């Protein structure tokens, strides 16, 4: 038994080295290299992801996003800005909106320009930022752990249950091909699902690195059809599957904003 445990640990250690060397790798390649099943590889990758050592996407794995090159991080940041700017264009003057604990969702408020918008959010970071003068923010309150900014708990839920909004903008750590929305903070699942149920329409914001991911925590499969806003690098096979289950998927492109210089409004 001990030797079996050592063999598994050695395989996962080698697997981690290969991912770091290659930056990204497919599940099929790992299965062939180690002569094990796809299920075994997925289980190993799940363990490595739970330890914060790798990130998973549909069909493979990549290095920890914090270890990505500056150019790669800049590209993802630009994609998230584009997603936020597009999402902001969907907000009408006078709207009441929910904003989840997502930084991409919160960034929508930078692009409100002269709109009057009433915001309910469990993102504590909203309290320390400046937004256009028409943005009115109500913090939902709740428990914040450690260095986090996402408010959760009974207080958050009680306040949220009394509110209704035209639109909800929700972030995530990933969207599986089956339409499950994944979260790194499991206590945020109930809050986000309540935002969705108390809004007339909702939007899930996810850059291409999150489309097709799998992970430990997931909400229920989305029974109420909504819209996923992503970018042009998202894998088309996963997008088609999401459309098949009834979700609308919008891919934002840089060419959609030819006048934009890439800067976030002050």
N, C-alpha and C positions, 0 to 999 in steps of 0.2 A: 504493500500500500504506500509506504514511504517513497519507494523508488518511482511509483506511478505519479505521486504528487510532484516529485522532483522533475519528472519528465514533462508534466504539464507546465510547470513554472518555467522550465527551460524553453519550451516551445513558445510561450507567451513572451519571454524575454527576447528571443530571436525575432519573433513577429514584430515587436516594438522597434527593434533595431532596423528591420527592413522598412517599416513605415517611415521612420525618421530619415533613413537614407534616400528613399524614393519620394518622400513628401506625400504622395497618394498611392494607393495600391488597391487592386480589386480583390474581392472575396475569393473568386475563382482561382486567382494566381496563388493566393496563400494556401488554399485547399490542395492545389496540385503540388506545391513546393513541400508541404508537410505531410502529404499523402493522408489527409483526413477529410471528413465530410464537410460540406458547406455549413451545416448546422453547428459543427464543432468550432469552425472558424468564427461564425457569428457569436457564439457563446464566449469565445476568447476575447473578441473585440468588445463585447459588452462589458466584460470585466475590466479591460483596459480603459474603456470610456468612463466607467463608474469611478475609476481611480484618478480620472482627470488627465490621463496620459495621451489619449488620442481623441479625435472627433470622428464620428461615423456619418456617412452619407449613403444614399441608396446604392447598394452593390459594392461598397468598399469602405475604406477608412483613410483618414488624413492625419497629419501631425496636429498636435494641440494648436488651435488657432492663434494662441499667443506666441507660438514659435514660428509663425508664418513670416515670410520676408516683408520688409516695409512696403514694397510695391504691391504685394498681395493684400496686405491690410488696407492700404490706401484704396485699392479697387473695391473692396467690400464696403469701406466707409462711403465711397462715392455712390455705390449701388443703394445703400441705405438712405442717403440723402435724396436720391431720385425717388425712391419709394415714398419717403415722407412728403416730398413736395407734391407728388401726384395725389397722395391721400388728402392733403390739405385742399386740393382743388375740388374735392367732393363735399367739403363742408360749406353749407350755405349760411348767409348772414342771419344771425339770430338762432342758429342751431344749439341744441343741448347735446353734448357728446360725452361719451365715456372714453377715457384714456387709461389703458392698463399700465402695469409697471415697466413696460418696455421703453428703452431709450429711443428706439426708432419711432414708436408711437408718440412719445412726448415731443419729439422733434417736429412733428406736424405743426405744433403751435407757433413755431418760428415763422411759418409761411402764411399766417392768417391775414397779413397786411392790414386793411382797414375794416375787416369783418368784426362784428360783435358775436362772440362765441361763449357759451356757458359750459364750463368743463367740470366734470366730476372725475377724480383720479385717485388711485391708491399708490401713485408714484411720489414718494416723499421728495424726490429731487426737484419737483416742480416748485417747491417753496423757495428754493435758492436761486432761481433763474429769472431772467427778465424776458417778457414776451411782448408782442404788440399791445397797445393800450386797450383794444377791444376784447382781449382775452380775460375772462373772469374765471378764476379757479376755486373750486371747492375741494379740499382734501377730505377723503373719506375716513381718515383716522385709522388706527389699528396698531398692531405690533410690528416693529422693525427689528430684525435680528442682526447683530454684528455690524458689518460695514455695508449691509444691504440698503436698498431704497424702497423695496416693495412692502407696502403695508397690508397685513393680512390679519385674520382672526375674527372673533365674534363682533367686535366693534365695527370693523370694515363691512361685514355682511349685513349687520342691522341697518347701518346708514344706506347701504347700497339698495337694500330691498324697498326702501321708501322712494326710490328715484326711477325716473323713466327718461329715455333719451332718444333722439332721432337716429343717432349713429353710435356704434361702438368700434373703437380701433384697438385691436389686440395684438400683442407681440407673442413670440414663442421661441423655443430653442430648436424646433424642428417640426416638419409636417411629414408624416409617413405616407407612403403610397396608398394606404387604405383610408386616408383622410383623418387620422388621429393627430391632434395638435399636442405637441410635446412641451413640457415645461421643466426647467431645472429646479424650480421651487414648487414642490407638490401642493403646498397650501394655497398657491395662487390659482389652482385649477378651479376651485369653487367660486372664487371671486370673478374670474374671467367668464366662466359659464353663466354666472348671474348677470354680468354685463350684457352678454349676448342675448339672454332671454328677456332682458328689460329694455332692449333697443329694437327699433323698427327694422334696422338693417345693421349688419356688422361686416367688418373687414379685418382679415388676418394679414399682418405685415411680415414678410419673410424673404430675406435675400436668398440668392441661389445656393449658398452653402447650407441652407436649412431645408431645402426642398428634397424630399426623399429620404430624410434621416429617420433613424429608429433610436429608441432610448428607453430608459427605465420608466419615466413618468409620462403618462398620457392622459388627456381628457377623454371623455367618451367620444366615439365617432360623432361627427357633427350631424345631428338629425335635422337641424334648421339650416337650409342652404344659405351660404353667404358668399363673400368674395375674398379671394386670396390675391394680394398684390405682391408681386415679385419682380425680378429683373430679367433681362434677355438672356442671361447665362444659365437660367434654371433648366434642368433636364426635361426635354419635351415628353419623354415616355411617362414620367411621373405626372406632369401637367395633364396629359391626356387621361390618365387614370383618375385624377381629381375631378376633371370635367365629367367623366363618366358617372361619378357618384353624385353629381348634381351641383358641384361647386363652380362658381364663375372664377376664372383665373385671368388676371391682367398682368402682362409683362411690360414694365416701364422701360423705355429706351432713352438713351442720352439724346437722341434726335427729337424726342418729344418736347424738349426744352432748349431749342437752338439759341435762345437769348441768355441762357443761364451761364454764369462764369464759374459755377461750382462752389461758390461761397455761401455759407449760411447767413441769413440776415441777422444783423445785430439787434 
